[in-house]
Amino acid sequence: MNQKVKNLLDDWLINNPALYEIANSVRTKIRQLSDTVVEEVKYGGILFAAPEPFCGIFVYKQHVTVEFGRGAEMADPYGLLEGKGKGRRHLKLHTLEDIENKHLTGLLAIGSKSSRIKLLSAPCRIYSLIWINNLFSIII
């Protein structure tokens, strides 16, 4: 971990320990996707790439946002991504339980495909998405 990332994490911990726990759990999940994931501090958050940028974590006053830079191009089988712009979509997390309840692992697997990331098999359970009756179905 580089010093800028460490400093930002320390700031989050000091300012809001509950949101720090959420952000750090999300960071751990992202780092577990692949051993090629790199992180950098930018725009007040942590951005992740492997080798292309694919997501970022931002801590606000009452929630943590996981932002997908190419989220508008992503499949959203859960209907949970927010945003209406041409490119980005985000997922708001208010509790640690939201990480599982809002299917973060699945969305990270989908979002990381835009980065040409080579996923490690353990944390990623989605093997394929298929389109059935105007809905995406997940084949596990």
Residue frames as qw, qx, qy, qz and C-alpha x, y, z in Angstrom:
[[0.000, 0.892, 0.453, 0.000, 0.00, 0.00, 0.00],
 [0.424, 0.422, -0.044, 0.800, 1.42, 3.38, -0.92],
 [0.217, -0.195, -0.477, 0.829, 1.59, 6.24, 1.56],
 [0.290, -0.071, -0.156, -0.941, -1.21, 8.28, -0.08],
 [0.627, -0.277, -0.631, -0.364, -3.63, 5.36, 0.21],
 [0.516, -0.256, -0.671, 0.467, -2.59, 4.78, 3.82],
 [0.052, -0.068, -0.246, 0.965, -3.10, 8.46, 4.66],
 [0.460, -0.169, -0.335, -0.805, -6.56, 8.52, 3.09],
 [0.653, -0.291, -0.695, -0.078, -7.59, 5.35, 4.93],
 [0.377, -0.193, -0.557, 0.715, -6.33, 6.87, 8.18],
 [0.174, -0.046, 0.013, -0.984, -8.39, 10.01, 7.52],
 [0.598, -0.247, -0.523, -0.555, -11.51, 7.93, 6.90],
 [0.602, -0.256, -0.709, 0.263, -10.90, 5.98, 10.11],
 [0.203, -0.131, -0.406, 0.881, -10.49, 9.14, 12.19],
 [0.268, -0.018, -0.104, -0.958, -13.47, 10.98, 10.67],
 [0.783, -0.028, 0.018, -0.621, -16.01, 8.15, 10.53],
 [0.253, -0.340, 0.904, -0.047, -15.00, 4.69, 11.81],
 [0.673, 0.297, 0.615, -0.285, -18.26, 3.07, 10.65],
 [0.646, 0.729, -0.033, -0.223, -17.84, 4.25, 7.05],
 [0.035, 0.681, -0.726, -0.088, -14.14, 3.36, 7.19],
 [0.532, -0.106, 0.831, -0.120, -15.13, -0.25, 7.98],
 [0.718, 0.561, 0.358, -0.205, -17.41, -0.33, 4.94],
 [0.415, 0.841, -0.310, -0.155, -14.82, 1.27, 2.65],
 [0.147, -0.582, 0.800, 0.016, -12.01, -0.98, 3.86],
 [0.661, 0.103, 0.730, -0.138, -14.17, -4.09, 3.39],
 [0.668, 0.711, 0.135, -0.170, -14.97, -2.98, -0.16],
 [0.165, 0.817, -0.543, -0.103, -11.28, -2.28, -0.78],
 [0.440, -0.327, 0.836, -0.032, -10.39, -5.77, 0.41],
 [0.735, 0.389, 0.538, -0.137, -12.96, -7.33, -1.96],
 [0.521, 0.832, -0.126, -0.141, -11.61, -5.32, -4.88],
 [0.033, -0.720, 0.691, 0.042, -7.99, -6.22, -4.09],
 [0.592, -0.121, 0.792, -0.091, -9.00, -9.91, -3.92],
 [0.747, 0.571, 0.102, -0.325, -10.28, -9.84, -7.51],
 [0.834, 0.466, -0.109, 0.275, -6.79, -10.19, -8.93],
 [0.681, -0.477, 0.019, 0.556, -3.18, -9.85, -7.91],
 [0.438, 0.281, 0.290, 0.804, -2.80, -7.27, -10.70],
 [0.132, -0.892, -0.392, -0.182, -5.15, -4.71, -9.11],
 [0.424, 0.060, -0.221, 0.876, -3.41, -1.41, -8.39],
 [0.176, -0.847, -0.495, 0.077, -4.82, 1.48, -6.41],
 [0.350, 0.186, -0.050, 0.917, -4.23, 5.21, -6.36],
 [0.041, -0.652, -0.491, 0.576, -5.69, 8.19, -4.54],
 [0.101, 0.144, 0.430, 0.886, -7.54, 10.48, -6.93],
 [0.332, -0.453, -0.386, -0.731, -10.56, 12.79, -6.72],
 [0.429, -0.435, 0.406, -0.680, -10.74, 12.28, -2.94],
 [0.931, -0.102, 0.189, -0.293, -11.14, 8.51, -3.18],
 [0.428, -0.386, 0.778, 0.252, -9.27, 5.36, -4.11],
 [0.717, 0.495, -0.209, -0.444, -9.33, 4.33, -7.78],
 [0.697, -0.217, 0.679, 0.084, -8.58, 0.78, -8.90],
 [0.593, 0.620, -0.357, -0.370, -7.15, -0.47, -12.20],
 [0.625, -0.290, 0.720, 0.084, -5.94, -3.80, -13.57],
 [0.476, -0.077, 0.012, 0.876, -4.59, -2.58, -16.02],
 [0.063, -0.489, -0.335, -0.803, -7.47, -0.26, -17.04],
 [0.205, -0.076, 0.496, -0.840, -9.39, 1.74, -14.40],
 [0.325, -0.301, -0.827, -0.347, -12.62, -0.02, -13.46],
 [0.457, -0.734, -0.479, -0.152, -13.92, 1.35, -10.15],
 [0.203, 0.409, -0.401, 0.794, -13.34, 3.63, -7.19],
 [0.448, -0.571, -0.648, 0.232, -14.35, 4.03, -3.55],
 [0.039, 0.471, -0.076, 0.878, -15.49, 7.36, -2.14],
 [0.312, -0.441, -0.727, 0.425, -16.56, 8.11, 1.44],
 [0.129, -0.580, -0.212, -0.776, -19.25, 10.74, 2.00],
 [0.275, -0.397, 0.441, -0.756, -20.92, 11.94, 5.21],
 [0.714, -0.100, 0.429, -0.544, -23.49, 9.14, 5.42],
 [0.944, 0.225, 0.222, -0.091, -22.46, 6.49, 2.92],
 [0.378, -0.425, 0.655, 0.497, -19.69, 4.91, 0.87],
 [0.700, 0.601, 0.003, -0.387, -19.98, 4.97, -2.89],
 [0.596, -0.139, 0.669, 0.421, -18.48, 2.37, -5.21],
 [0.414, 0.731, -0.069, -0.538, -18.20, 4.12, -8.55],
 [0.718, 0.144, 0.590, 0.339, -17.89, 2.31, -11.88],
 [0.057, -0.522, 0.273, 0.806, -16.32, 4.61, -14.47],
 [0.250, 0.098, -0.704, -0.658, -17.87, 2.65, -17.34],
 [0.280, 0.173, 0.821, -0.467, -20.98, 1.72, -15.41],
 [0.572, 0.441, 0.048, -0.690, -23.37, 2.86, -18.14],
 [0.531, 0.398, -0.671, -0.332, -21.95, 0.06, -20.29],
 [0.059, -0.185, 0.937, -0.289, -22.27, -2.54, -17.52],
 [0.529, -0.362, -0.694, -0.328, -25.01, -5.09, -17.20],
 [0.218, -0.284, 0.529, -0.770, -26.91, -4.41, -13.98],
 [0.441, -0.205, -0.840, -0.241, -28.78, -7.67, -13.32],
 [0.284, -0.396, -0.718, 0.497, -29.75, -6.48, -9.83],
 [0.003, -0.787, -0.399, -0.471, -31.04, -3.04, -10.85],
 [0.559, -0.697, -0.267, 0.361, -29.04, -1.37, -8.08],
 [0.492, -0.012, 0.115, 0.863, -26.67, 0.96, -9.90],
 [0.056, 0.875, 0.353, -0.327, -27.53, 4.64, -9.71],
 [0.213, -0.489, 0.326, 0.781, -26.71, 7.48, -12.08],
 [0.589, 0.673, 0.423, -0.149, -27.98, 8.82, -15.37],
 [0.031, 0.793, -0.383, -0.473, -24.89, 10.24, -17.07],
 [0.714, 0.548, -0.360, -0.244, -23.22, 8.94, -20.20],
 [0.514, 0.444, -0.712, 0.177, -20.54, 6.95, -18.39],
 [0.068, 0.245, -0.800, 0.543, -20.51, 6.47, -14.64],
 [0.698, -0.462, -0.387, -0.387, -22.78, 4.51, -12.35],
 [0.046, 0.421, -0.692, 0.584, -22.47, 4.04, -8.61],
 [0.658, -0.388, -0.642, -0.069, -23.64, 1.90, -5.73],
 [0.224, -0.645, 0.326, -0.654, -24.32, 3.48, -2.34],
 [0.663, -0.167, -0.700, 0.206, -23.46, 1.47, 0.76],
 [0.349, -0.719, 0.104, -0.592, -24.76, 2.58, 4.16],
 [0.748, -0.489, 0.389, -0.222, -23.94, -0.53, 6.24],
 [0.175, -0.430, 0.869, 0.171, -21.55, -3.48, 6.14],
 [0.569, 0.263, 0.762, -0.160, -24.56, -5.67, 5.32],
 [0.520, 0.745, 0.022, -0.418, -25.13, -3.65, 2.13],
 [0.000, 0.570, -0.749, -0.338, -21.95, -5.15, 0.71],
 [0.198, 0.059, 0.974, 0.094, -23.68, -8.54, 0.47],
 [0.360, 0.579, 0.619, -0.391, -27.28, -7.32, 0.19],
 [0.389, 0.805, -0.052, -0.445, -26.43, -5.14, -2.81],
 [0.919, 0.280, 0.230, 0.154, -24.45, -7.88, -4.59],
 [0.032, -0.902, 0.352, 0.249, -21.16, -5.99, -4.63],
 [0.527, -0.318, 0.731, 0.296, -19.11, -9.08, -5.50],
 [0.587, 0.477, 0.630, 0.177, -21.21, -9.71, -8.60],
 [0.265, 0.956, 0.111, -0.058, -21.12, -6.08, -9.69],
 [0.269, -0.767, 0.501, 0.297, -17.34, -5.95, -9.21],
 [0.603, -0.017, 0.738, 0.303, -16.97, -9.05, -11.39],
 [0.482, 0.730, 0.464, 0.139, -19.08, -7.43, -14.11],
 [0.046, 0.990, -0.059, -0.116, -17.37, -4.04, -13.81],
 [0.465, -0.612, 0.541, 0.341, -13.87, -5.45, -13.81],
 [0.736, 0.322, 0.535, 0.261, -14.39, -7.00, -17.24],
 [0.350, 0.931, 0.073, 0.076, -13.95, -3.53, -18.78],
 [0.242, -0.852, 0.456, 0.085, -10.42, -3.55, -17.37],
 [0.769, 0.392, -0.504, -0.036, -9.44, -6.84, -19.01],
 [0.366, -0.580, 0.631, -0.363, -8.65, -8.06, -15.51],
 [0.597, 0.080, -0.796, -0.059, -7.75, -11.70, -14.99],
 [0.629, -0.536, 0.124, -0.549, -9.98, -12.62, -12.07],
 [0.001, 0.250, -0.926, 0.283, -8.93, -14.97, -9.32],
 [0.441, -0.252, -0.766, -0.393, -11.55, -17.69, -9.06],
 [0.282, -0.269, -0.798, 0.459, -12.26, -17.72, -5.32],
 [0.081, 0.378, 0.422, -0.820, -14.04, -14.40, -4.61],
 [0.395, 0.276, -0.290, -0.827, -15.83, -14.26, -7.93],
 [0.470, 0.129, 0.849, -0.202, -18.78, -16.63, -8.19],
 [0.613, 0.630, 0.159, -0.450, -20.37, -15.37, -11.41],
 [0.558, -0.116, 0.682, 0.459, -19.38, -17.41, -14.42],
 [0.119, 0.198, 0.588, 0.775, -21.72, -16.01, -17.03],
 [0.335, 0.393, 0.347, -0.783, -24.72, -13.82, -17.62],
 [0.145, 0.256, 0.818, 0.494, -27.47, -14.77, -20.04],
 [0.308, 0.085, -0.007, -0.948, -30.38, -12.72, -21.34],
 [0.075, -0.320, -0.938, -0.113, -33.78, -14.38, -20.77],
 [0.119, -0.758, -0.632, -0.114, -37.17, -12.70, -21.10],
 [0.087, 0.842, 0.021, 0.533, -35.71, -9.18, -21.01],
 [0.569, -0.780, 0.230, -0.120, -33.75, -9.92, -17.82],
 [0.357, 0.567, -0.725, 0.158, -30.18, -10.93, -17.16],
 [0.924, -0.356, -0.039, -0.135, -29.88, -14.29, -15.45],
 [0.069, -0.736, 0.664, -0.113, -26.76, -15.25, -13.58],
 [0.941, 0.063, -0.330, -0.035, -25.35, -18.72, -14.11],
 [0.348, -0.745, 0.527, -0.213, -23.34, -19.76, -11.07]]
